[in-house]
């Protein structure tokens, strides 16, 4: 991400003080925050910190020394400006955060919610001796929360909070050396409780609630637009991920004929102004659209007479494109496995029958020079591939849907150290989670409900995968599979 120059920042800071002093001053005045952090750092005790969590964080930090290389990737992110609590980046326990001290007085804020009383550890580190990372928890009122223990080992620091009460906290980080220089730092907060600590499961009581929970993780600060798809059928929604990603919109699921009450409430919580329905009235009825409009929302549809026309119409919404993905329109696994890559790359997903390109798909391919076919010849035939001869087709496939998901991640060179996992036996969780995976640039890898398929095991071994976001409850991905993944 490109960061603004120091001069521009000073101008914006002055503007912030003159126009909205309540945002710039108050309990979170920078000098007092820095004083508290600096005071704590002088009470450090020397020890040796030796834990795989610390090693992983260091490995993630290497190679990210330039400010323009900072970007969303896995559970790792810093988004400037985050210089005040109201700009704080939202983080979760077990996230790894990379940040930069891009100027000497830089102060970065992260918001962290603790759901229950538990031992909590916060570990931080820097890459160079020119920077000295200092950090501390604060209450929403700006009161410092001092750790029970503070340990130091070179550039590595560990805060330990025993029985930290539940609540909302701000984690403030600064360079105690007042050097800046785009120095990279890393932070991670995790619980001391006995848990499977390298797996984060996002789930609800059903597919509607799982989609809602996914939206809470990916859009904690709300969203202007929500994409609504049919909960029980996949065709109209298969091609929706690139559009939803472009709009920075979560995908929520809904029945055909009535607006789900919890979905309605979540749209309100998000502060959305617009709802885009995927599919015609045969997918989501006019009654649902009317109910949304009666709640003050702008509502529009992207649909077509067939699933192929719907996909082509979604592609039009993306604007100009010269690449496209061709997926089988009769099933969901291949399209959803490639959805995070397609979404983050701005490439439309077009659908095809097995043996002949649909006319709507041909029209949508008019300006395309390169295509990726996902799935084997039983899904997309050699005949279709020949029809795409002038579009430079490249096929990605596997012996089954699980191997195909692995081959998509491998051949498209998506990072494999942090992955999103979903069942390969149903579409709902992978669909709604695909935009979240795209935000973190993670591949979606498919598993069986009660088994980690052999191609997935091999992929995890070869990529050194250490962290998993699992979509759906135990009815989709069993606890047995979660424990299996955690131990690989």
Phi, psi and omega in degrees: 000137178282134180251148183287155182292162180299319180299316179294323179298316179301317178300314181294325179294316177298317179298319180299318180293321185282327185266320185223072183298335181293335179278327187269333184253217179082203185294342182256044175293133186304315181301320181289323177297312180297323180296317179297316181294317180295321179298318180295322184297336181280354180257012184294150173243142182279140178202188176241123180256115183226099183207146183297331178301317181292320179298317181297319181297317179300318181296323180291331183284330184298137177086355179250059186263350181252142185297328183282358176265354180285125180201165175301128178200112182063223179269020191244121181194149161220132181238110175280150357279137173224045188273351179223160182305323182291347177255006190301141173282134179280130176229161178240161171303139181080353171294148169250126185248128171254136178220170176231143170269090189275352169211165191300321184263014184303136176226121185249138181245140175229139177260136185224127177256132176250121187277334183210160179297125182196156173294132184229135181244138174234119183247138178220155181203156174237167183262338185234157178285348179286338178249147176228102184291126170239142181205159183194148175278146175225150174284168177300341179270000178091010178277132178292144176246105187278138179289156175288330175220148178223114186244146182228140174214089185067236180273000182264133180226142182227124172258136180238122177247114179274129180052053177294126183295153176293153179151184179261136181226157169248135174254116182255136181232142180209164177266108183292340177279352181051048179252314182073248175065027182060026177295139182270135173231162178227146178222145172210138177244137181209161183269152176270000180290159178284102180219167169281096196270003175245019177228129176242113182264130176248119186203163172222187182287339177207183185294330177296314183287327176297318177298321178296316180295323176298319180294329179291324179287315186275337184227060184295336182260010177099176181207139179291325185235143172238136175261130183246129182231159179293134185283337190251350177225150188258337195306313184291335185268346186306322186265008190279341187299314179301322178294313180299319179296317179299325180272359186050050186240135172288154173261121175250152182253146185213149173295171183290313198253356179212153179277117178301131184300320181287327175294316178303315181294321181292322177300320178295315180299323180290343183071027183292147176252340186225140171238126177253118180269131176266122179102164181279192183291344174287342177264306177232121191289167176295331179297320178296315179299320180295318179299318179297317179296322179294343176265016174083017182261144169283128184234132173217161181245149164238108183214189179191175181289335179225168177298331181288320178291321177300314179298319179295322179290326174295320179301320179301327182294338182283347185087203183293139174211146177238007173234154178207155176251134179251119181234155179291128183276356184266356178207169190254333193302315185293316181297319183283332177294326181267356185302317179299320178294313181300315183296310183291339180263354181070030182255128180289152172257116178253148186252153181215146165293175184293316194251351185205131175296134175292151180301320180296325179289319177302316180296320181290342181267005189306315183261009185275136178251338183223138180227152172241123174265127177251132180108159181281184185289340176285340177267307177238112191288168174298328179298318177294320179298323178293324177297336181264012187307323181278359181251020177048060184288138173236126183262136172239121184210175177207179182292335178206181184297331182286315177292325177298317180298322177293316182292327175299311180298320184288309185291333178267004173056042173281145180301138184248006182282332175233125185227159172258135185242135178217160176292142176269005186255358176209155189268335198300310185290320179294325179296304184290334179275350185294324180288322175298315178299322178295321179300324180264002184050054176248144173285153169264119178251129184269142177228164171280163181302317187243015184206142170268111183300152183304316179300327179289318176302315180296318180299314180299318180295316184288333184259359181061036181300130183233350182221139186229131167259114183260128181263124176100160180278192185291342174290340178260307179231113188292161175297330176301317179291320178301314180293325177296314178298316183299329183268356182285000000 
